[in-house]
Amino acid sequence: MAEPRHNTSSPRRVGVREFRGNLTSFLRQVEEGQRFVLTSHHKVVAEIGPPSSDVVIRKPGALRGKIKLGDDFDVLPADVLKAMEDGA
């Protein structure tokens, strides 16, 4: 994949219908750094662009082994159980 270019110009205005019809092309441009303002009936409805630099990519399993559950995790206290049974 090519290095993203950081486009400092203002976002390009695009109609939703045009965007939807050429989605793959527009997403490729977003990957390259282009930003778009999506319009519907001349009204701005959304902005799309590359993610900001503070977006953290989640790594599944990163906390494996670091979280411990208490021995009584799945034990319901008697008073809570009774309150639930009485309300039924």
KALINDA-V738937 format. One record per helix or strand of 3 or more residues. SS is the DSSP state (H for helix, E for strand). FROM is the first residue (numbers start at 1). LEN is the number of residues. If there is no record, write none. Layout:
BEGIN
SS|FROM|LEN  SS|FROM|LEN
END
This chain:
BEGIN
E|12|4  H|16|6  H|23|9  E|36|5  E|43|6  H|78|10
END
